[in-house]
């Protein structure tokens, strides 16, 4: 039962990006006299979340702005709306394009007309992203399309236009890139070096670049492609452009191509292309019978005459020889896919990934092994990515700890770097401790394995996060593949002990 005074409204004609709305929700929720607040676009998921909080939500459409506030009294509601108004008020530009008396350009093409930028980064709602990207390509600029929601047809046309114009098209749904040492989107702090990365996989690219950094080897460029590039429909058009560009780069001595399971025909064609390049190309394509990402990095290191290090492990975990259900809750789709491949020996797994995918809600309701990517579009429409906002995953961990009637091995990834949550351990540590206590109170075991992707130079610091998570009882791995294998061993009932390194 809800208590207090509820205020629910849906505003037409107001669109804000998910990060802005997440920050607004936090500001409103922290206002004196406010007990609950949800400020979000009125997507079906967000409406369901509001209803789950006890709000009566009128009929909506996703383009509306949903405002749901529960306050102690009318004064609290008024204070909440005032806080929201301030949070969503436009801020005057202080420098750059649009500052001073000059009008702000209305289109990407207009912005590039008097600008010598070599690359345009597009981050607008998906239905409009292709229009802006076409403008950038027509202006002869490389383009990174951070937005998702772009049609496959537009993606193919954009990449064909890029090939004709001699420019690189990264994306759509390209979340990670490093160009000439400059990190774009979700990327980690890594040194410059001889390895070029081409990636149809954001967190896969982050895992590879972070492991290389741990081994003391740097990256020349990291060129993202978007997750669909190696599909049959897109045909690897972006990969062709990126491989050719890195082959012409004198600072790139070796290229690694990272991908979720690709279309076999596209993979074969790219292999033929790679065989004709002057720069050696190492393929790291996740799938049954293929090397995992850690093994692929180790192969690259050996090619460069660098001995692979012992990948860091922090903490001490054990399960005393009792079978358990494996629950893998991931923010990174590639890390989730790699884990799904490595966990096949467990048998049936409920998942929202791959050929046996079901909706996330259905996968999470299973009572056996579960691997879910919380970064899938069905869970991020109108919400920040879970690397930014952990709310949905934290709620699911709490739900699991209340409902599990047996032993549990919880495997989660934490991805660090630019753009990611400033201090993931801050919210995760108390959530893990509370979940472990609930399960322990029922006489069952709750073991936490963390795949921590990042570097010590990241703003969040790999080592600092690892120590905080280990203090909460987690066993923390730098290698996602090693974390997954260890979790599978424990879920099958073997006794596992791993000490700090």
ZAKE-917424 format. One record per residue (C-alpha): x, y, z; residue in three letters. Coordinates in steps of 0.5 Angstrom, whole numbers, plus 500, padded with zeros to 3 digits. Example, Ala and Ser with C-alpha at 12.3 -4.5 7.8 and 13.67 -1.06 7.14 Angstrom:
// residues 2
525491516ALA 527498514SER 
This chain:
// residues 501
500500500UNK 502507498UNK 503512503UNK 503520502UNK 500524497UNK 501522490UNK 502526484UNK 502523477UNK 502527470UNK 504526463UNK 507532459UNK 507532451UNK 512535447UNK 518534452UNK 523529450UNK 530529455UNK 535524454UNK 535518459UNK 542520463UNK 538527464UNK 532524467UNK 536519471UNK 539525474UNK 533529475UNK 529523478UNK 535523483UNK 534530485UNK 527530486UNK 527524490UNK 532527494UNK 528533496UNK 525534503UNK 518531503UNK 519527498UNK 518519499UNK 518516492UNK 520519485UNK 520517478UNK 522521472UNK 522518465UNK 520517458UNK 513513458UNK 516507455UNK 512501457UNK 518499462UNK 518505465UNK 510505466UNK 511498469UNK 516501474UNK 512506476UNK 506502477UNK 510497481UNK 511503486UNK 504504487UNK 503509482UNK 496510478UNK 499511471UNK 494514466UNK 494512459UNK 501514456UNK 505514449UNK 512513450UNK 514520447UNK 510523453UNK 514525459UNK 512521465UNK 512524472UNK 511520478UNK 512523485UNK 510521492UNK 510526497UNK 508527505UNK 504533503UNK 502538498UNK 508542500UNK 513536498UNK 509535491UNK 510543490UNK 518542492UNK 519536488UNK 516540481UNK 520546483UNK 526541483UNK 524538477UNK 523545473UNK 530547475UNK 533540473UNK 530540466UNK 531548465UNK 536549459UNK 543552461UNK 546557457UNK 552555453UNK 559558456UNK 563556450UNK 564553443UNK 559552438UNK 552557440UNK 556561445UNK 555569445UNK 551572440UNK 552567434UNK 546562433UNK 547555435UNK 547551428UNK 540547427UNK 543541423UNK 550537423UNK 551539416UNK 551546418UNK 555545424UNK 561542420UNK 560547414UNK 565552418UNK 569547422UNK 575542421UNK 573537426UNK 575530423UNK 569526426UNK 562527428UNK 559524434UNK 552523433UNK 548522440UNK 540523438UNK 534519439UNK 534513434UNK 529515429UNK 533522427UNK 540519428UNK 541517421UNK 539524418UNK 545527422UNK 549521420UNK 548522413UNK 549530414UNK 556528417UNK 558523411UNK 556528406UNK 561533409UNK 566528408UNK 567527416UNK 568520419UNK 562519424UNK 561515430UNK 553514431UNK 552512439UNK 545512438UNK 541506437UNK 534505434UNK 537506427UNK 534501422UNK 538496419UNK 537499412UNK 539506414UNK 545503417UNK 547499410UNK 546505406UNK 550509411UNK 556505411UNK 555504403UNK 555512403UNK 561512408UNK 565507403UNK 564512397UNK 566518401UNK 572515404UNK 570516411UNK 569511417UNK 562510419UNK 562507426UNK 555504429UNK 549505430UNK 549503437UNK 557504437UNK 558505445UNK 566505445UNK 572508441UNK 579510442UNK 581515436UNK 588517436UNK 588516444UNK 582520445UNK 576516448UNK 569516446UNK 563514449UNK 564508454UNK 572507454UNK 578505458UNK 584509460UNK 589505456UNK 596507453UNK 598508446UNK 601502443UNK 601498437UNK 595494437UNK 589496433UNK 582494435UNK 576493431UNK 570491435UNK 563489433UNK 562489441UNK 563495446UNK 564491452UNK 568486448UNK 573491446UNK 573494453UNK 575487456UNK 581486450UNK 583493451UNK 583493459UNK 587486459UNK 592489454UNK 593495458UNK 594490464UNK 599486460UNK 603493459UNK 601493451UNK 598499448UNK 592501443UNK 593505437UNK 586506435UNK 579502437UNK 574503432UNK 567500434UNK 562498429UNK 556497432UNK 553490434UNK 550488427UNK 556490423UNK 558482422UNK 550480421UNK 548477414UNK 544484413UNK 550489414UNK 555484411UNK 561487415UNK 561493411UNK 564497417UNK 569492419UNK 572493412UNK 572500412UNK 576499419UNK 580494417UNK 583498411UNK 584504415UNK 588501420UNK 592497415UNK 594504412UNK 596506419UNK 603506420UNK 603506428UNK 599499428UNK 603493428UNK 597488429UNK 590488429UNK 585484433UNK 577484430UNK 572483436UNK 565480435UNK 559477438UNK 558470434UNK 558473427UNK 554471420UNK 559465418UNK 559468411UNK 561475413UNK 566472417UNK 569468412UNK 569474407UNK 573478412UNK 578473413UNK 579473406UNK 580481406UNK 585480412UNK 589475409UNK 590480403UNK 592486408UNK 600487410UNK 598488417UNK 597481421UNK 589480423UNK 587476429UNK 580474430UNK 576474436UNK 569472435UNK 566469441UNK 562462439UNK 563455441UNK 569452439UNK 573459439UNK 578462443UNK 575466449UNK 577474449UNK 582472454UNK 585467450UNK 585471444UNK 589477448UNK 594472450UNK 595470443UNK 596477441UNK 601478446UNK 605472444UNK 605474437UNK 608481440UNK 613477444UNK 610479451UNK 609474456UNK 602474458UNK 601476466UNK 597472471UNK 591476470UNK 589479477UNK 584476482UNK 582479488UNK 578476494UNK 577469497UNK 571465495UNK 568458496UNK 562454496UNK 563447500UNK 561442494UNK 554443494UNK 550445487UNK 547451486UNK 544455481UNK 548460477UNK 545467476UNK 549471471UNK 546479471UNK 550483466UNK 551490463UNK 555488458UNK 552484452UNK 559481450UNK 561479456UNK 554476457UNK 555472451UNK 562469452UNK 559467459UNK 553463456UNK 558460451UNK 562458457UNK 556455461UNK 553451456UNK 556445460UNK 551447466UNK 545444461UNK 539449460UNK 540456461UNK 534461461UNK 537467457UNK 535473453UNK 541472448UNK 542468442UNK 538463439UNK 534461445UNK 533468447UNK 526469451UNK 524476454UNK 528478460UNK 522478465UNK 521471463UNK 528469463UNK 529472470UNK 523468472UNK 526461471UNK 528457477UNK 534454474UNK 540457471UNK 540464468UNK 544469464UNK 541476462UNK 544482459UNK 541488462UNK 543492457UNK 539489451UNK 534494448UNK 528491451UNK 531494458UNK 534500456UNK 528504452UNK 527510455UNK 532509461UNK 540509462UNK 544503460UNK 546499466UNK 553501466UNK 551508468UNK 544507472UNK 545500476UNK 537500479UNK 534495475UNK 540490476UNK 540492484UNK 533491484UNK 533484481UNK 539482486UNK 534484492UNK 529480488UNK 533474487UNK 535474495UNK 528474497UNK 526468492UNK 531463492UNK 530457495UNK 537454494UNK 544455494UNK 546461489UNK 552463485UNK 551470483UNK 556472477UNK 556480475UNK 560484471UNK 562491473UNK 565495467UNK 569501469UNK 572507464UNK 569514461UNK 562514461UNK 560509466UNK 558509473UNK 563514478UNK 563509483UNK 560502482UNK 562499489UNK 558505493UNK 551502491UNK 553495489UNK 557493496UNK 551494501UNK 546491496UNK 551484496UNK 551484503UNK 544485504UNK 543479499UNK 548475502UNK 545476509UNK 538474507UNK 540468503UNK 544466509UNK 538467514UNK 535461510UNK 541456511UNK 543457504UNK 550459501UNK 550466496UNK 557466493UNK 558472489UNK 563472483UNK 565479479UNK 568480472UNK 571487473UNK 573490467UNK 577496467UNK 584499468UNK 588502474UNK 588508471UNK 580509470UNK 577514474UNK 574509478UNK 580505479UNK 580497478UNK 584496484UNK 580500488UNK 573497486UNK 576490486UNK 578491494UNK 571494496UNK 568488492UNK 572483495UNK 571486502UNK 564485501UNK 565478500UNK 566477492UNK 571474488UNK 573479483UNK 577477476UNK 580482471UNK 578476466UNK 571475464UNK 572468462UNK 576466468UNK 570469472UNK 565465468UNK 569458468UNK 570459476UNK 562460477UNK 561454473UNK 565450477UNK 562452483UNK 555452480UNK 556444479UNK 558443486UNK 565443486UNK 569446492UNK 573452489UNK 578456493UNK 581462490UNK 586467494UNK 588474492UNK 593475487UNK 
